Amino acid sequence: MSKICQITGKKAMIGNNVSHSKRRTKRTFDVNLFNKKFYYVEQECWISLSLCANGLRCINKKGLDAALNDAVAKGYCDWKTIKVIG
């Protein structure tokens, strides 16, 4: 799966490694992603999301249902890509 947060839409950025002699080579700045399980009360099931630390803070602030609805409305994830565990 790609390195994209399903809640905030953050993805890896591309930048430069800069050595002491100021030589530049390309590198990627990856997102702080981790897989987390949540109990989705509205559907009464467990779901697994790939999200970053900022996405977890958004869920704690707004709630799981509101954060998922916002992410689907903005196009960061689909209802089909959310993995239902059981």
N, C-alpha and C positions, 0 to 999 in steps of 0.2 A: 504494500500500500504506500502511497506517496506521503511525503512529509508535510502534510497540511492539517492544521487544526480544524476540526469539524464545527466548532462553535464560533471562533473569531476569524477564520479564514487565513491566518498567518501561515506563510510558507518560507522556505529557505531563501536567503538573499545571497547575491554573489558580490564578492569584493576582492581585495588584494591582500596577499601577504607582503609585508614590506620588511626587507632585511635591513641590516645595519648600513649596508652600502646603498640603500634606497632602491634596490632591485625589486621589481614587482612581479608577482606570480599570482594567478587566479586561485581563489578558494571559495568555499561556501560557508555561510553562517547559518547553521541549522537551528531549527526551532526546538525549544525545550518540550518535546512531545512525550506523552506517556499514555498508556491505555488504562481506562478507569471504568469500573462497572457502577451503574446507578440503578436504583429501583424506580421505574417510571410508574407513578401512582395512577395516572389517567388510563393507561393501558393494562395495568396490573401485571407487569413483566419486568425482567431485568434487561438492561441494554448495555452495550459496551461502546464507549466513545474513545476516539483518539484525539486528545486535546492538550493544549499547552497550559502553563500555569495561569496565564491571564484568562483563559477559557474557564478554568475551574473557579476563579474569582467571580466571573460573570454568572456562573451557575449558582454560586453561593449568594450572590446579591439579588438576582432576579428570580431564581427558582429554575428548576429543570425544564418545565413545560414552556415558560416564556422564553428562555434562552434557545431552546430547540426551534420554537416558532420563528424567532428572529433570524436564526441561522438559515432556516429553510427559505424565508422570505428574501434574504439577501443573496441566496444562491450558494452558500458555503457547503451545504450538504443536502441530500435528498432524504426522504423518508425510506427510500429503498436501500441507501447506503448505511443506515443505522443498523448495527448488528443486534438482533434480538437473541438473548441467551436462553431464556426459558420462561 
